[in-house]
Amino acid sequence: MAKSNPRWVCNECGASSSGWFGKCPSCGAWNSIEQQDETPVDRVVLSTAGTAPVPADRTDMVVHRLASGVGEVDRVLGGGLVRGSVALFSGAPGIGKSTLLLQVGAGLARGGKAVLYASGEESTAQVAGRAQRLGAAHPRLLLMAETRMEAVLDAARELALAGELEAVVIDSVQTVYSAAAEGLPGNVAQIRTCAAQLVSFAKLHEVPVVLVGHVTKDGQLAGPRVLEHLVDVVLSFDGDDERALRLLRASKNRFGSTTELGVFEMTAEGLREIDNPSEAFLAQRPQRVAGSCITATLEGSRPLLLEVQALLAPAHGGARRNCVGVDPPRLAMLLAVLERHAELPVLDQDVFVNVAGGMRLHEPAADLAIALAVASSHLRRPLASDLVVLGEVGLTGEIRHVQRVEPRLAEARRLGFRTVLTTPPRERRALPLELVAVANIRDAIDAVLA
């Protein structure tokens, strides 16, 4: 019998320590360190179909993808699930993870082979009832209520050897356990062991595996960080309780980009794909209201039109800066530029900035729109309703060029916008919108708010 090795491990971050601490030295969590007796296990071995080295220029080494039947999911994945890959799917409780994966499972099952959906949190009757309500019930979508990893792998292996398995879904990795590791389901040893067994199965049988992962109260993936290193794709599903909008992003993707965005709406019949998210974000936009400005941003290859809202109020005491969807240091810089180079006294004001729809603006191309929304609120003059604003603002007040302007302007024209405020193009070319060219922040304010 193998010798047991006692260790002190943090249940929050998975870090090992020499003994017990009240506070984890790595992540700072309190009362999270527990003693774990781990027995070395020879069965947890990552297996692949071939181990011989191959030249990198071989043309037959292609990635085979499976369309999930949900277009927004395929967009984020880069075209679909890759055979033999392992994807980790996370999100807050009640956000719709199981709903989306049932719809994905039904879409994969329509391809002709079985999809094994193993739930450790619900009974088969509960999962089947939800699938029927969502219209995702399919004879080749096989449900299994099981928390023992060996039982799940036995069922999956039997289908795979018969050539009848398309994909495996585990809901969730924190609820399953393996006899190859000590401790309760969800602890560091169990998560690491179960994940390694699933990765080994996926690579050996060329079957994609999707894992559902819990999140902490801070929104981070629960469990050891090694879980994210083991898998090929890490997806996050988020939204909020006040809106039915749901956003799917990839923070890791070994087979595609991590900049793509999937947009859904939660309905009584399940998650509905939003093919035109710009129109959804601008659906309730007020017309001719001071403090509102439209900009065009890019999420991967998808252009999105978003509304930036600003409100200024007299400060009582220290001036406050409240941001939702905008980087606070970026806003502080833009306020300083407005004060110095546009001579707008905004630094002594309470400033509130919001991106409507719950989105976030990450790229500098939205700088000019944020600055003009603040200036519009301060001057109490509305911007034109058919105006879209693009431009990065420098510390000297200059407006810099934006990359990939054409898809942004094409999206703006499609939604009825007629004018764009930005810098002069580097080369003479026809634009789909009327151009108002500006060189600095003062020119921009004079052009649209004079």
C-alpha positions, 0 to 999 in steps of 0.5 A: 500500500502506498504511503500517505503524505499529509499536507496542509492545503488552502481550499480557496487557492490550492496553495500548500503550506508547511503547517496550519495557518489561520490566514492563507499566506498565498491568497489571504483567505481565513480558516481555509487551510486543512490537512489532507492525506494524499496517496500517490495514485498511478492511475491518473496519467495523461494519455494521448493518441500518439506520443511520437514527435511529428514535424510542425509543418505537416499539413494533415494536422488539422483541428476538427471542430463540432458545431454546437448548434448555438451560434454565439457559443461557436463564435466564442469558441472559434468555430465550435468544440474541438475534438479531444479538448476540455472546456471549463464553463463558469458563472454565478449561481442562477446565471444560466450555465445548466440551461445553456449547456443543455441547449448545447448538448441538444445541438450536438446530439442532433449531429447523430451521436450521443451526448452524455450529460452527467449532473452531480447536483440534480436528479435525472428527473429535474434535468429532463424536466428542464430539457423538455421545458427548453425544447432541448429534449433529444433521444441521444441526449443521455442524462446521468445523475452521478457523483462518482467519477469512475461511474461517469467515465465507465459510461462514457468509455462504453459509448466512446468505444462503440463510436457513439459518443459526441461529447461529455458534460460534467455539471459540476466538477466540484460535485464529483469525486474519485476513489483515487483521491482522499477527501470530500468532493470539491477539495483541491485533491479531488478537483485535481484528480477528477480533472486529470482523469477527464483530460486523459479520457478526452485526449485518448478518445478524441471526445470533447469534455465540458466542465461546469465550475463554481465561482467564489463570492468574488466571481473567481473560479473556485478550486485550485488554479491548476484546474485552469491550466489543465483545460484547453478553454476557460469560458465565463458566463455573466450578467446581472439580476436586473437585466435578462442579458447574458454575456459569454467570454473566453479568458483562455482558448488554445484553439482560437481568440479570447476577444470574441463575445457571445450575447444572449437573452434569458427568456422563459423558453431558455437562452435566446441568441441576440444576433444584433446586440448593438440594436439591443443595447441602444433600444431604450436610448433617450433622444436629445438628452445631455450627457449621452454619447454613442461610440463604436467598440470591437469585441473580437471581430464583432462591432458593437455600438454602445451608449456612454452616459455621464452626469455631473453634479456640484461636489459637497466636500471631496469630488467623487468619481463613480464609474460603471463600465469605464476604467476609473484611472482612464476617467480621471485622466480624461477629466484632467485633459478637459480641465486643462485643454478644453477649459471646462471646470470639471475637476471640482464636480461629482462625476458619474459615468455609466455604459448602458447595457452592463457592458465594459469599454476596454479600448482607448477608442472610446476616450473621445466619447467619454470626454464628450459625454462629460462635456455634454452634461457639464454644458447641458447641451445634447449631442446629435442623435445620429452622431457616433464618436471615435477617438483616443485622447492623449494627455496633450488633448490630441485625438489619435487614430482608431484601428479598424474603423471600417467595420465600426462605421458599417455597423453605425450606418446599418443602425441609422447613424449618419455622422462620425466624429473622429480624426482625419483618415490617414489615407483618402478613402470613401467612408459610409458616414459623413466625417467631422474631422477634429485634431484635438479635444477643444475642436471636438467640443466646438464641432458638436457642442458649440 
